Structure formats: structure tokens, C-alpha cells
Amino acid sequence: MKEDNKLVQPFVEGAGAVAIVVLVGLLSIYLTPLVLVLYPVGAVVYGIKNGVNPTAVVITIASLIIGLGTGDFINGIILLIMFGPLTIALSYGMKKRRRPLQVLVTGSLVFFTSTLMVFYLADSLTGLSIISQLENTFRETLFIQIDMLKGMGLSNYEIDTARRMLEDGYRYIILILPSILMFMSLLVSYANYIITVWLLRKLSIGIIQMPWLHRFTVPNNFALGVLVMFLGVFVGRGLDGTYFDTIFLNLLVLIGVVFVLQGLAVMSFFLIKWKMNAFTRGLVVFLAIAFSPVLTAVSLVGGLDTVFDFRKLRRKPR
């Protein structure tokens, strides 16, 4: 009987994992899209217990069920393309007990690539350009905001100034869309890792937790990597400068985000060292994020920390 239970248990757990994934998918479609962030969790937990190949089967079956159940098979295909590779990447990395940051970076890159694939397929198969749709949305929003400003009795000069500022802001968002997608990919991978670890610990399965903010630090060779990327961008400009401005801007944004995280980590580290309680630390970090002048100073501290390692956390080369 025990042998029979061992054979049956993976199928029962697999059915439960499929049900959880389908439930999350349906909730994201009919209730709120925010739930979609946790779409892979059930399959990832199942994969860590039973293997990567069964994980692929679970996420595939669940996505197809959603496609059939909603009457739009494309929904299931999109979910599978976006989250299937991420599910496999997280399951494999966590099952092999890779370092949390390694799993996080891999998952982020995989999800970013999958998202670009969905954009490409949508453009190729249906002629629906995500960028064009976004531009149209911003244009309609701009018209609505201008009408509101006119209703407030502002002068033509003030309205024209506000219109230029809004147009520049929307144009900037379009330009840094790759960076926004990369940051969203990081958040999706992080959320799935944290929730998966929590669920696995409830099942008495030990997985290394993601380091707290004050322990975050870039690799030793980060500064060298940044230098190489900038050199590559400038060399590429000499060969073909068509997309130089966009690539350069997105590179600056990504490095800026890393410096901000590093700066917040340094701040949190010293707040803990000075024995401030959790509430005060959280409040200080929140205020630093909320006020842009302070955030600029934080990013500067983060940039300096990548060079001088104020916390002495990075390993010294032997």
C-alpha cells in the first residue's frame, strides 16, 4: 500500500497544483490582473518536490485549461509563453539549491525575454503593436488632461506648458519601456521566490531565503561590467547609431535602479547597526524613496558603495 501511495501521490499533488494555477489564472482574468504575478507559484512548489519536467507538464495543462475554459485559447497560449519558462527556471534553480540572487537574476531575464516574445508574436500574428497601443493610450489620456486644464480656467500659455511637459513625460516612458519591463520582471521573480519559499517551509522543505535589503550588494565585478556595457554602447554608436539614445537611456535607468537599491541597502545596514527599530527603519526607507532629492543622494551613496564597499560584505579575491 505504501508503494502504491508513493506512485499515486505525485499525480494527486500534480492535480492540486494544476487546480491552484488555474484558480490564480481565472482570478487574474475575472477579478484583478495583479493576482497574475503569482501564476507560477503552484507549479514551482510542485516542481521542487517532484522535478522540473513535471513542472512543465503542470504549467502547460493549467494554461490550456484556462484557454479552453475562458473560450479564448489565445489566453492560455499567452500565459504559457509568458510564465512557462519562468516557472521552469525558478523550479530548476530552487531545486538545485542555487543562490537566491542567482535564481532571481535568471528568472528575471527569462521572464523579460518571454514578455518580449509575447510582444513580438502579438505584432506578427495580429498586427497589434504594444508600443502603438501604448502611444494611443497616452494620446487619449493627454487629450483628457488638456480638457481638464481648460476647464480649470488656465491661460493658453499655462496649458501649452503643461501639454509639453506631459508629452515629454509620456515620450520618456515609451523610451524606457525596456527598463520598466526589466524592473517588472525582477519584481515578478522576487514575489514568486518569496511566496514559494514561504509555502515550502510550511511543507517542511528548506529553501534558502532571499537576503534582506541590508545584505544586498552587487557583484565584485559590477563596476567593470558597467564600464564594458558603456564602451559597447559607444562602439555600437560608431557602427550604427540608430538606437543609441534609447539604449543609452535604458542603460542609465537600469544602473540608476541598481544604485538606488545599493544605497537603500547601505542605509538599512547602518540603521540596523545603530539599533533602530524596524518601524523607524521602514519609515526612513519609505521617506527616502518618496522624496526625489533624498533618493538622488541615496543613489550616489549606492554608486560609491559599489567602489568602496562601506559595509565590507563583498568577498575579497584570493
C-alpha positions, 0 to 999 in steps of 0.5 A: 500500500505504501508503494502504491501511495508513493506512485499515486501521490505525485499525480494527486499533488500534480492535480492540486497544483494544476487546480491552484494555477488555474484558480490564480489564472481565472482570478487574474482574468475575472477579478484583478490582473495583479493576482497574475504575478503569482501564476507560477507559484503552484507549479514551482512548489510542485516542481521542487518536490517532484522535478522540473519536467513535471513542472512543465507538464503542470504549467502547460495543462493549467494554461490550456485549461484556462484557454479552453475554459475562458473560450479564448485559447489565445489566453492560455497560449499567452500565459504559457509563453509568458510564465512557462519558462519562468516557472521552469527556471525558478523550479530548476534553480530552487531545486538545485539549491542555487543562490537566491540572487542567482535564481532571481537574476535568471528568472528575471531575464527569462521572464523579460525575454518571454514578455518580449516574445509575447510582444513580438508574436502579438505584432506578427500574428495580429498586427497589434503593436504594444508600443502603438497601443501604448502611444494611443493610450497616452494620446487619449489620456493627454487629450483628457488632461488638456480638457481638464486644464481648460476647464480649470480656467488656465491661460493658453500659455499655462496649458501649452506648458503643461501639454509639453511637459506631459508629452515629454513625460509620456515620450520618456516612458515609451523610451524606457519601456525596456527598463520598466519591463526589466524592473517588472520582471525582477519584481515578478521573480522576487514575489514568486521566490518569496511566496514559494519559499514561504509555502515550502517551509510550511511543507517542511522543505528548506529553501534558502531565503532571499537576503534582506535589503541590508545584505544586498550588494552587487557583484565584485565585478559590477563596476567593470561590467558597467564600464564594458556595457558603456564602451559597447554602447559607444562602439555600437554608436560608431557602427550604427547609431540608430538606437543609441539614445534609447539604449543609452537611456535604458542603460542609465535607468537600469544602473540608476535602479541598481544604485538606488537599491545599493544605497537603500541597502547601505542605509538599512545596514547602518540603521540596523547597526545603530539599533533602530527599530524596524518601524523607524527603519521602514519609515526612513526607507519609505521617506527616502524613496518618496522624496526625489532629492533624498533618493538622488543622494541615496543613489550616489551613496549606492554608486560609491558603495559599489567602489568602496564597499562601506559595509565590507560584505563583498568577498575579497579575491584570493 
